[in-house]
Amino acid sequence: MMLLMNALRFLALSALLALCAACSSDTYDSYVYPDKFDLDNTVFVGQFSSLSACREASVAKLKELAVGTAGDYVCGQNCHDHACQSAQK
């Protein structure tokens, strides 16, 4: 019985540590707007582990789309179903 209790404690602690590790790592989703006045037209570029990588990919996508100053982008932090903790440029 004691072995079972120790195993359950170990599993619970492992699960808690894994959950805490997942919470501490931020992700940044890149959303590009070919026309900054038409926010319904969104291009999802990808998810990145740093804000700087998100910015670089966003700017590269805008250049690829050749929209000049008509386009814009946003990097959303820790997004889930298009709802982000914060949004930065």
VENBELJO-V842293 format. One record per pair of residues at least 12 apart in sequence whose ideal C-beta (glycine too) atoms are under 6 Angstrom apart, sorted by the first residue. I is the first residue (numbers start at 0). J is the second residue. D is the distance in Angstrom with one decimal. If there is no record, write none. Layout:
i->I j->J d->D
i->I j->J d->D
//
This chain:
i->25 j->76 d->5.8
i->25 j->77 d->5.8
i->26 j->46 d->5.3
i->27 j->47 d->4.8
i->27 j->50 d->5.3
i->27 j->53 d->3.8
i->27 j->74 d->4.6
i->27 j->76 d->5.7
i->28 j->46 d->5.2
i->28 j->75 d->4.6
i->28 j->78 d->4.4
i->29 j->44 d->3.7
i->29 j->45 d->5.8
i->29 j->53 d->4.9
i->29 j->56 d->5.3
i->29 j->57 d->4.6
i->29 j->74 d->5.7
i->30 j->73 d->5.2
i->31 j->44 d->5.6
i->31 j->57 d->5.7
i->31 j->60 d->4.8
i->31 j->61 d->6.0
i->31 j->72 d->4.7
i->32 j->70 d->5.9
i->32 j->71 d->4.8
i->33 j->64 d->5.4
i->33 j->66 d->4.9
i->33 j->70 d->5.0
i->34 j->69 d->5.7
i->35 j->71 d->3.7
i->44 j->56 d->5.2
i->44 j->60 d->4.9
i->50 j->74 d->5.8
i->53 j->74 d->3.9
i->57 j->72 d->3.7
i->73 j->86 d->4.8
i->74 j->87 d->5.3
//
